[in-house]
């Protein structure tokens, strides 16, 4: 069955209902009764990660119209403007309000931290990624750009909930 539908102002009110029908037909809804598990556990993590990112973006668009929410590309801040062969830097969510910008990198992992020698730490690649986005977006070093790693909550005992200031960036 073909599910690549285009929604516009004439049919967008049906988008959620059609999406629920898709989940039902694909067997992804496990139950309609109250409980802890709503989606089948066999959804792959990459699919759920993308759904998580999209949900957060659409949440801000709908619930916070005072903020401009987008998933934008961030240009590399090269000294000479030469960007050939540099990869695309894509934010999951970028929120702008007046002169302030928040870049959110949404993460959906079974384990939000890594553990080595009985010490839980954040994934270093995630920190490098968000810091790179923030530094390249704040080309004039105003300090008006911040970054956030937003992890989906898990049942783990250790959950990240920290603020850091690195190189003048929050």
mmCIF file of the C-alpha atoms, coordinates in Angstrom:
data_MODEL
# 
_entry.id   MODEL 
# 
loop_
_atom_site.group_PDB 
_atom_site.id 
_atom_site.type_symbol 
_atom_site.label_atom_id 
_atom_site.label_alt_id 
_atom_site.label_comp_id 
_atom_site.label_asym_id 
_atom_site.label_entity_id 
_atom_site.label_seq_id 
_atom_site.pdbx_PDB_ins_code 
_atom_site.Cartn_x 
_atom_site.Cartn_y 
_atom_site.Cartn_z 
_atom_site.occupancy 
_atom_site.B_iso_or_equiv 
_atom_site.pdbx_formal_charge 
_atom_site.auth_seq_id 
_atom_site.auth_comp_id 
_atom_site.auth_asym_id 
_atom_site.auth_atom_id 
_atom_site.pdbx_PDB_model_num 
ATOM 1   C CA . UNK A 1 1   ? 0.000  0.000  0.000  1.00 0.00 ? 1   UNK A CA 1 
ATOM 2   C CA . UNK A 1 2   ? 1.248  3.507  -0.877 1.00 0.00 ? 2   UNK A CA 1 
ATOM 3   C CA . UNK A 1 3   ? 1.763  5.738  2.202  1.00 0.00 ? 3   UNK A CA 1 
ATOM 4   C CA . UNK A 1 4   ? 3.844  8.641  0.857  1.00 0.00 ? 4   UNK A CA 1 
ATOM 5   C CA . UNK A 1 5   ? 1.055  11.182 1.191  1.00 0.00 ? 5   UNK A CA 1 
ATOM 6   C CA . UNK A 1 6   ? 1.419  14.909 0.777  1.00 0.00 ? 6   UNK A CA 1 
ATOM 7   C CA . UNK A 1 7   ? -0.407 17.020 3.328  1.00 0.00 ? 7   UNK A CA 1 
ATOM 8   C CA . UNK A 1 8   ? -1.503 20.574 2.707  1.00 0.00 ? 8   UNK A CA 1 
ATOM 9   C CA . UNK A 1 9   ? -3.940 23.048 4.267  1.00 0.00 ? 9   UNK A CA 1 
ATOM 10  C CA . UNK A 1 10  ? -6.900 21.171 2.736  1.00 0.00 ? 10  UNK A CA 1 
ATOM 11  C CA . UNK A 1 11  ? -6.116 17.768 4.252  1.00 0.00 ? 11  UNK A CA 1 
ATOM 12  C CA . UNK A 1 12  ? -3.650 18.336 7.119  1.00 0.00 ? 12  UNK A CA 1 
ATOM 13  C CA . UNK A 1 13  ? -6.368 17.805 9.732  1.00 0.00 ? 13  UNK A CA 1 
ATOM 14  C CA . UNK A 1 14  ? -6.386 14.138 8.690  1.00 0.00 ? 14  UNK A CA 1 
ATOM 15  C CA . UNK A 1 15  ? -2.625 13.648 9.045  1.00 0.00 ? 15  UNK A CA 1 
ATOM 16  C CA . UNK A 1 16  ? -2.680 12.238 12.584 1.00 0.00 ? 16  UNK A CA 1 
ATOM 17  C CA . UNK A 1 17  ? -5.582 9.881  11.869 1.00 0.00 ? 17  UNK A CA 1 
ATOM 18  C CA . UNK A 1 18  ? -3.878 8.570  8.730  1.00 0.00 ? 18  UNK A CA 1 
ATOM 19  C CA . UNK A 1 19  ? -0.610 8.120  10.650 1.00 0.00 ? 19  UNK A CA 1 
ATOM 20  C CA . UNK A 1 20  ? -2.408 6.087  13.327 1.00 0.00 ? 20  UNK A CA 1 
ATOM 21  C CA . UNK A 1 21  ? -3.997 3.955  10.594 1.00 0.00 ? 21  UNK A CA 1 
ATOM 22  C CA . UNK A 1 22  ? -0.538 3.340  9.176  1.00 0.00 ? 22  UNK A CA 1 
ATOM 23  C CA . UNK A 1 23  ? 0.726  2.133  12.561 1.00 0.00 ? 23  UNK A CA 1 
ATOM 24  C CA . UNK A 1 24  ? -2.294 -0.140 12.983 1.00 0.00 ? 24  UNK A CA 1 
ATOM 25  C CA . UNK A 1 25  ? -1.977 -1.678 9.513  1.00 0.00 ? 25  UNK A CA 1 
ATOM 26  C CA . UNK A 1 26  ? 1.754  -2.227 9.925  1.00 0.00 ? 26  UNK A CA 1 
ATOM 27  C CA . UNK A 1 27  ? 1.135  -3.939 13.275 1.00 0.00 ? 27  UNK A CA 1 
ATOM 28  C CA . UNK A 1 28  ? 3.141  -1.372 15.182 1.00 0.00 ? 28  UNK A CA 1 
ATOM 29  C CA . UNK A 1 29  ? 0.493  -0.585 17.794 1.00 0.00 ? 29  UNK A CA 1 
ATOM 30  C CA . UNK A 1 30  ? 0.595  -3.300 20.376 1.00 0.00 ? 30  UNK A CA 1 
ATOM 31  C CA . UNK A 1 31  ? -2.456 -2.312 22.369 1.00 0.00 ? 31  UNK A CA 1 
ATOM 32  C CA . UNK A 1 32  ? -5.033 0.417  22.776 1.00 0.00 ? 32  UNK A CA 1 
ATOM 33  C CA . UNK A 1 33  ? -5.421 -0.126 26.524 1.00 0.00 ? 33  UNK A CA 1 
ATOM 34  C CA . UNK A 1 34  ? -3.525 1.818  29.169 1.00 0.00 ? 34  UNK A CA 1 
ATOM 35  C CA . UNK A 1 35  ? -0.091 0.510  29.964 1.00 0.00 ? 35  UNK A CA 1 
ATOM 36  C CA . UNK A 1 36  ? 3.627  1.062  29.607 1.00 0.00 ? 36  UNK A CA 1 
ATOM 37  C CA . UNK A 1 37  ? 4.205  -0.299 26.084 1.00 0.00 ? 37  UNK A CA 1 
ATOM 38  C CA . UNK A 1 38  ? 2.430  1.433  23.240 1.00 0.00 ? 38  UNK A CA 1 
ATOM 39  C CA . UNK A 1 39  ? 4.619  0.548  20.256 1.00 0.00 ? 39  UNK A CA 1 
ATOM 40  C CA . UNK A 1 40  ? 6.056  -2.818 19.377 1.00 0.00 ? 40  UNK A CA 1 
ATOM 41  C CA . UNK A 1 41  ? 9.618  -3.271 20.546 1.00 0.00 ? 41  UNK A CA 1 
ATOM 42  C CA . UNK A 1 42  ? 10.806 -4.399 17.119 1.00 0.00 ? 42  UNK A CA 1 
ATOM 43  C CA . UNK A 1 43  ? 10.942 -0.864 15.697 1.00 0.00 ? 43  UNK A CA 1 
ATOM 44  C CA . UNK A 1 44  ? 14.582 -0.191 14.939 1.00 0.00 ? 44  UNK A CA 1 
ATOM 45  C CA . UNK A 1 45  ? 16.383 2.458  16.939 1.00 0.00 ? 45  UNK A CA 1 
ATOM 46  C CA . UNK A 1 46  ? 17.120 4.619  13.893 1.00 0.00 ? 46  UNK A CA 1 
ATOM 47  C CA . UNK A 1 47  ? 13.419 4.802  12.992 1.00 0.00 ? 47  UNK A CA 1 
ATOM 48  C CA . UNK A 1 48  ? 12.500 5.715  16.560 1.00 0.00 ? 48  UNK A CA 1 
ATOM 49  C CA . UNK A 1 49  ? 15.279 8.307  16.684 1.00 0.00 ? 49  UNK A CA 1 
ATOM 50  C CA . UNK A 1 50  ? 13.908 10.050 13.604 1.00 0.00 ? 50  UNK A CA 1 
ATOM 51  C CA . UNK A 1 51  ? 10.375 9.929  15.038 1.00 0.00 ? 51  UNK A CA 1 
ATOM 52  C CA . UNK A 1 52  ? 11.671 11.429 18.297 1.00 0.00 ? 52  UNK A CA 1 
ATOM 53  C CA . UNK A 1 53  ? 13.426 14.274 16.446 1.00 0.00 ? 53  UNK A CA 1 
ATOM 54  C CA . UNK A 1 54  ? 10.343 15.029 14.348 1.00 0.00 ? 54  UNK A CA 1 
ATOM 55  C CA . UNK A 1 55  ? 8.063  14.959 17.391 1.00 0.00 ? 55  UNK A CA 1 
ATOM 56  C CA . UNK A 1 56  ? 10.174 17.535 19.247 1.00 0.00 ? 56  UNK A CA 1 
ATOM 57  C CA . UNK A 1 57  ? 10.375 19.800 16.202 1.00 0.00 ? 57  UNK A CA 1 
ATOM 58  C CA . UNK A 1 58  ? 6.616  19.656 15.600 1.00 0.00 ? 58  UNK A CA 1 
ATOM 59  C CA . UNK A 1 59  ? 5.939  20.163 19.321 1.00 0.00 ? 59  UNK A CA 1 
ATOM 60  C CA . UNK A 1 60  ? 7.804  23.477 19.284 1.00 0.00 ? 60  UNK A CA 1 
ATOM 61  C CA . UNK A 1 61  ? 6.137  24.563 16.053 1.00 0.00 ? 61  UNK A CA 1 
ATOM 62  C CA . UNK A 1 62  ? 2.672  23.887 17.453 1.00 0.00 ? 62  UNK A CA 1 
ATOM 63  C CA . UNK A 1 63  ? 3.000  24.733 21.155 1.00 0.00 ? 63  UNK A CA 1 
ATOM 64  C CA . UNK A 1 64  ? 5.465  27.639 20.963 1.00 0.00 ? 64  UNK A CA 1 
ATOM 65  C CA . UNK A 1 65  ? 4.615  29.816 17.945 1.00 0.00 ? 65  UNK A CA 1 
ATOM 66  C CA . UNK A 1 66  ? 6.603  32.671 19.489 1.00 0.00 ? 66  UNK A CA 1 
ATOM 67  C CA . UNK A 1 67  ? 9.760  30.694 18.675 1.00 0.00 ? 67  UNK A CA 1 
ATOM 68  C CA . UNK A 1 68  ? 10.885 29.953 15.121 1.00 0.00 ? 68  UNK A CA 1 
ATOM 69  C CA . UNK A 1 69  ? 11.506 26.198 15.040 1.00 0.00 ? 69  UNK A CA 1 
ATOM 70  C CA . UNK A 1 70  ? 13.265 24.493 12.144 1.00 0.00 ? 70  UNK A CA 1 
ATOM 71  C CA . UNK A 1 71  ? 15.670 21.728 11.216 1.00 0.00 ? 71  UNK A CA 1 
ATOM 72  C CA . UNK A 1 72  ? 18.256 23.885 9.515  1.00 0.00 ? 72  UNK A CA 1 
ATOM 73  C CA . UNK A 1 73  ? 21.593 23.411 7.860  1.00 0.00 ? 73  UNK A CA 1 
ATOM 74  C CA . UNK A 1 74  ? 24.478 25.167 9.572  1.00 0.00 ? 74  UNK A CA 1 
ATOM 75  C CA . UNK A 1 75  ? 27.178 26.499 7.267  1.00 0.00 ? 75  UNK A CA 1 
ATOM 76  C CA . UNK A 1 76  ? 30.792 25.776 8.183  1.00 0.00 ? 76  UNK A CA 1 
ATOM 77  C CA . UNK A 1 77  ? 32.547 28.924 9.440  1.00 0.00 ? 77  UNK A CA 1 
ATOM 78  C CA . UNK A 1 78  ? 35.645 28.670 7.296  1.00 0.00 ? 78  UNK A CA 1 
ATOM 79  C CA . UNK A 1 79  ? 38.166 31.512 7.251  1.00 0.00 ? 79  UNK A CA 1 
ATOM 80  C CA . UNK A 1 80  ? 38.281 31.731 3.463  1.00 0.00 ? 80  UNK A CA 1 
ATOM 81  C CA . UNK A 1 81  ? 34.739 30.587 2.639  1.00 0.00 ? 81  UNK A CA 1 
ATOM 82  C CA . UNK A 1 82  ? 36.033 27.428 0.949  1.00 0.00 ? 82  UNK A CA 1 
ATOM 83  C CA . UNK A 1 83  ? 33.708 24.546 1.897  1.00 0.00 ? 83  UNK A CA 1 
ATOM 84  C CA . UNK A 1 84  ? 34.272 21.957 -0.822 1.00 0.00 ? 84  UNK A CA 1 
ATOM 85  C CA . UNK A 1 85  ? 34.070 18.365 0.467  1.00 0.00 ? 85  UNK A CA 1 
ATOM 86  C CA . UNK A 1 86  ? 32.884 19.434 3.925  1.00 0.00 ? 86  UNK A CA 1 
ATOM 87  C CA . UNK A 1 87  ? 29.901 17.385 5.105  1.00 0.00 ? 87  UNK A CA 1 
ATOM 88  C CA . UNK A 1 88  ? 26.477 18.921 5.572  1.00 0.00 ? 88  UNK A CA 1 
ATOM 89  C CA . UNK A 1 89  ? 25.923 20.052 9.140  1.00 0.00 ? 89  UNK A CA 1 
ATOM 90  C CA . UNK A 1 90  ? 22.215 19.519 9.844  1.00 0.00 ? 90  UNK A CA 1 
ATOM 91  C CA . UNK A 1 91  ? 20.546 20.408 13.132 1.00 0.00 ? 91  UNK A CA 1 
ATOM 92  C CA . UNK A 1 92  ? 17.747 18.253 14.470 1.00 0.00 ? 92  UNK A CA 1 
ATOM 93  C CA . UNK A 1 93  ? 15.992 21.306 15.905 1.00 0.00 ? 93  UNK A CA 1 
ATOM 94  C CA . UNK A 1 94  ? 16.987 24.977 15.835 1.00 0.00 ? 94  UNK A CA 1 
ATOM 95  C CA . UNK A 1 95  ? 14.952 27.389 17.936 1.00 0.00 ? 95  UNK A CA 1 
ATOM 96  C CA . UNK A 1 96  ? 15.273 31.143 17.338 1.00 0.00 ? 96  UNK A CA 1 
ATOM 97  C CA . UNK A 1 97  ? 13.742 33.943 19.348 1.00 0.00 ? 97  UNK A CA 1 
ATOM 98  C CA . UNK A 1 98  ? 14.928 37.493 18.773 1.00 0.00 ? 98  UNK A CA 1 
ATOM 99  C CA . UNK A 1 99  ? 18.746 37.364 18.934 1.00 0.00 ? 99  UNK A CA 1 
ATOM 100 C CA . UNK A 1 100 ? 18.964 34.027 20.805 1.00 0.00 ? 100 UNK A CA 1 
ATOM 101 C CA . UNK A 1 101 ? 19.386 30.620 19.166 1.00 0.00 ? 101 UNK A CA 1 
ATOM 102 C CA . UNK A 1 102 ? 19.228 27.156 20.697 1.00 0.00 ? 102 UNK A CA 1 
ATOM 103 C CA . UNK A 1 103 ? 20.439 24.146 18.706 1.00 0.00 ? 103 UNK A CA 1 
ATOM 104 C CA . UNK A 1 104 ? 18.946 20.879 19.966 1.00 0.00 ? 104 UNK A CA 1 
ATOM 105 C CA . UNK A 1 105 ? 20.469 17.537 19.111 1.00 0.00 ? 105 UNK A CA 1 
ATOM 106 C CA . UNK A 1 106 ? 17.821 14.920 19.941 1.00 0.00 ? 106 UNK A CA 1 
ATOM 107 C CA . UNK A 1 107 ? 19.177 11.519 20.955 1.00 0.00 ? 107 UNK A CA 1 
ATOM 108 C CA . UNK A 1 108 ? 17.173 8.316  21.238 1.00 0.00 ? 108 UNK A CA 1 
ATOM 109 C CA . UNK A 1 109 ? 19.346 5.593  22.749 1.00 0.00 ? 109 UNK A CA 1 
ATOM 110 C CA . UNK A 1 110 ? 18.652 2.529  24.857 1.00 0.00 ? 110 UNK A CA 1 
ATOM 111 C CA . UNK A 1 111 ? 21.575 3.708  27.028 1.00 0.00 ? 111 UNK A CA 1 
ATOM 112 C CA . UNK A 1 112 ? 22.018 7.466  27.345 1.00 0.00 ? 112 UNK A CA 1 
ATOM 113 C CA . UNK A 1 113 ? 25.497 7.223  28.826 1.00 0.00 ? 113 UNK A CA 1 
ATOM 114 C CA . UNK A 1 114 ? 28.501 5.039  28.254 1.00 0.00 ? 114 UNK A CA 1 
ATOM 115 C CA . UNK A 1 115 ? 30.109 3.219  31.143 1.00 0.00 ? 115 UNK A CA 1 
ATOM 116 C CA . UNK A 1 116 ? 33.813 2.600  31.498 1.00 0.00 ? 116 UNK A CA 1 
ATOM 117 C CA . UNK A 1 117 ? 35.544 1.539  34.705 1.00 0.00 ? 117 UNK A CA 1 
ATOM 118 C CA . UNK A 1 118 ? 32.224 1.940  36.567 1.00 0.00 ? 118 UNK A CA 1 
ATOM 119 C CA . UNK A 1 119 ? 31.973 5.609  35.552 1.00 0.00 ? 119 UNK A CA 1 
ATOM 120 C CA . UNK A 1 120 ? 29.074 6.895  33.454 1.00 0.00 ? 120 UNK A CA 1 
ATOM 121 C CA . UNK A 1 121 ? 29.971 9.549  30.884 1.00 0.00 ? 121 UNK A CA 1 
ATOM 122 C CA . UNK A 1 122 ? 28.268 11.211 27.954 1.00 0.00 ? 122 UNK A CA 1 
ATOM 123 C CA . UNK A 1 123 ? 29.102 9.969  24.480 1.00 0.00 ? 123 UNK A CA 1 
ATOM 124 C CA . UNK A 1 124 ? 32.012 12.178 23.415 1.00 0.00 ? 124 UNK A CA 1 
ATOM 125 C CA . UNK A 1 125 ? 30.860 12.234 19.784 1.00 0.00 ? 125 UNK A CA 1 
ATOM 126 C CA . UNK A 1 126 ? 27.587 13.861 20.871 1.00 0.00 ? 126 UNK A CA 1 
ATOM 127 C CA . UNK A 1 127 ? 29.458 16.618 22.710 1.00 0.00 ? 127 UNK A CA 1 
ATOM 128 C CA . UNK A 1 128 ? 31.759 17.256 19.752 1.00 0.00 ? 128 UNK A CA 1 
ATOM 129 C CA . UNK A 1 129 ? 28.771 17.398 17.409 1.00 0.00 ? 129 UNK A CA 1 
ATOM 130 C CA . UNK A 1 130 ? 26.729 19.922 19.396 1.00 0.00 ? 130 UNK A CA 1 
ATOM 131 C CA . UNK A 1 131 ? 29.765 22.101 20.168 1.00 0.00 ? 131 UNK A CA 1 
ATOM 132 C CA . UNK A 1 132 ? 30.678 22.145 16.464 1.00 0.00 ? 132 UNK A CA 1 
ATOM 133 C CA . UNK A 1 133 ? 27.147 23.237 15.541 1.00 0.00 ? 133 UNK A CA 1 
ATOM 134 C CA . UNK A 1 134 ? 27.116 26.026 18.112 1.00 0.00 ? 134 UNK A CA 1 
ATOM 135 C CA . UNK A 1 135 ? 30.588 27.333 17.254 1.00 0.00 ? 135 UNK A CA 1 
ATOM 136 C CA . UNK A 1 136 ? 29.864 27.391 13.524 1.00 0.00 ? 136 UNK A CA 1 
ATOM 137 C CA . UNK A 1 137 ? 26.514 29.105 14.026 1.00 0.00 ? 137 UNK A CA 1 
ATOM 138 C CA . UNK A 1 138 ? 27.869 31.853 16.297 1.00 0.00 ? 138 UNK A CA 1 
ATOM 139 C CA . UNK A 1 139 ? 30.325 33.243 13.747 1.00 0.00 ? 139 UNK A CA 1 
ATOM 140 C CA . UNK A 1 140 ? 30.592 36.601 15.535 1.00 0.00 ? 140 UNK A CA 1 
ATOM 141 C CA . UNK A 1 141 ? 31.186 35.076 18.983 1.00 0.00 ? 141 UNK A CA 1 
ATOM 142 C CA . UNK A 1 142 ? 28.201 36.846 20.516 1.00 0.00 ? 142 UNK A CA 1 
ATOM 143 C CA . UNK A 1 143 ? 27.449 34.057 22.972 1.00 0.00 ? 143 UNK A CA 1 
ATOM 144 C CA . UNK A 1 144 ? 23.799 34.159 21.828 1.00 0.00 ? 144 UNK A CA 1 
ATOM 145 C CA . UNK A 1 145 ? 23.913 30.582 20.540 1.00 0.00 ? 145 UNK A CA 1 
ATOM 146 C CA . UNK A 1 146 ? 23.517 27.639 22.906 1.00 0.00 ? 146 UNK A CA 1 
ATOM 147 C CA . UNK A 1 147 ? 23.368 23.906 22.375 1.00 0.00 ? 147 UNK A CA 1 
ATOM 148 C CA . UNK A 1 148 ? 21.385 21.120 24.003 1.00 0.00 ? 148 UNK A CA 1 
ATOM 149 C CA . UNK A 1 149 ? 21.716 17.366 23.894 1.00 0.00 ? 149 UNK A CA 1 
ATOM 150 C CA . UNK A 1 150 ? 18.187 16.129 24.521 1.00 0.00 ? 150 UNK A CA 1 
ATOM 151 C CA . UNK A 1 151 ? 18.046 12.441 25.414 1.00 0.00 ? 151 UNK A CA 1 
ATOM 152 C CA . UNK A 1 152 ? 14.830 10.435 25.465 1.00 0.00 ? 152 UNK A CA 1 
ATOM 153 C CA . UNK A 1 153 ? 14.211 9.261  29.030 1.00 0.00 ? 153 UNK A CA 1 
ATOM 154 C CA . UNK A 1 154 ? 15.097 5.675  29.804 1.00 0.00 ? 154 UNK A CA 1 
ATOM 155 C CA . UNK A 1 155 ? 14.701 3.444  32.862 1.00 0.00 ? 155 UNK A CA 1 
ATOM 156 C CA . UNK A 1 156 ? 18.400 3.744  33.662 1.00 0.00 ? 156 UNK A CA 1 
ATOM 157 C CA . UNK A 1 157 ? 19.468 4.857  37.130 1.00 0.00 ? 157 UNK A CA 1 
ATOM 158 C CA . UNK A 1 158 ? 21.980 7.425  35.836 1.00 0.00 ? 158 UNK A CA 1 
ATOM 159 C CA . UNK A 1 159 ? 20.408 10.044 33.570 1.00 0.00 ? 159 UNK A CA 1 
ATOM 160 C CA . UNK A 1 160 ? 22.243 13.101 32.205 1.00 0.00 ? 160 UNK A CA 1 
ATOM 161 C CA . UNK A 1 161 ? 20.922 16.429 33.473 1.00 0.00 ? 161 UNK A CA 1 
ATOM 162 C CA . UNK A 1 162 ? 23.873 18.804 33.423 1.00 0.00 ? 162 UNK A CA 1 
ATOM 163 C CA . UNK A 1 163 ? 24.791 22.275 32.202 1.00 0.00 ? 163 UNK A CA 1 
ATOM 164 C CA . UNK A 1 164 ? 28.242 23.019 30.834 1.00 0.00 ? 164 UNK A CA 1 
ATOM 165 C CA . UNK A 1 165 ? 29.931 26.154 29.547 1.00 0.00 ? 165 UNK A CA 1 
ATOM 166 C CA . UNK A 1 166 ? 32.670 25.382 27.029 1.00 0.00 ? 166 UNK A CA 1 
ATOM 167 C CA . UNK A 1 167 ? 34.620 28.097 25.268 1.00 0.00 ? 167 UNK A CA 1 
ATOM 168 C CA . UNK A 1 168 ? 31.970 30.634 26.243 1.00 0.00 ? 168 UNK A CA 1 
ATOM 169 C CA . UNK A 1 169 ? 29.104 28.544 24.888 1.00 0.00 ? 169 UNK A CA 1 
ATOM 170 C CA . UNK A 1 170 ? 26.378 27.026 27.059 1.00 0.00 ? 170 UNK A CA 1 
# 
